[in-house]
């Protein structure tokens, strides 16, 4: 069976980005606290390769994927290609020094996980990034191809989700906790209330909770990101996607139609389309219409994240459109 590669272009999930940003902020707090207490907050190289089963899947893969990309190796004892691939993945996990975590799943003992991922043959390699499952390749693969895929994975994880991986210390005790849990911050109650409101579908309640944080700390990154996402979801909640896209196609000069279509583009993961649509609208409008398109574009930049390379490119394009 020939390897089936997975392109990671366009991988954006608003809830996953939010979870990743929260995990990154808490991980940074935990590392800072560990440093204050004389700890390293690091893991042993031995902890970079773990065996996972159905009982530990949520803890060891889903939860860990909010702080580091988790590569999953589906294998079986009777699979000869697996015995060739697995040692390569294990060696690369150590070589990449915490940029990803390798989780090994024995398909014979974990049929449910195999079915959930849609594995049809082994070896099969997937990744989970900020809660999202991504197929990487299936079947035999050379080391050069594996490295290329892993390089792309860690780049996507860092640039789009803010996941910088784990700190590795060769002297760390295997199996030790990476870092102590950080103490509750001054806005944790409000942020938790916002998260609970989002889970319940109460977008208005989430928006108010985020605004309460920002009223006291206007630069709070998690609240700014959460507010932008919640407001975006509230805007598209009542839209008829087919009607909006039809109006945008038929009325290219209608700024409101283009803005609504851009919101739908972003929610659907079509980031470049959303940015390009609004930049073109800015280019061909003036006055209040131009300001409306520009301001919405800036709001969408906040939702995606300033460090995303697509935001950087779109900012340059916006500058050219304006001047």
Secondary structure, DSSP 8 states (H G I E B T S, - for coil): --------TT---HHHHHHHHHHHHHHHHHHHHHHHTT----B-GGGGEEE--TTTHIIIIIIGGGTSEEEEEEE-TT-HHHHHHHHHHHHHHHHTTTSEEEEEEETTT-HHHHHHTT--SSSEEEEEETTEEEEEEES---HHHHHHHHHHHHHHHHHHH------B-TTS-TT--SS------TTHHHHHHHHHHHHTT-HHHHHHHHHHHHHH-TT-HHHHHHHHHHHHHHHHHT--HHHHHHHHHH-TT-HHHHHHHHHHHHHTT-HHHHHHHHHHHHHT--HHHHHHHHHHHHHHHHHH-TTSHHHHHHHHHHHHHH-
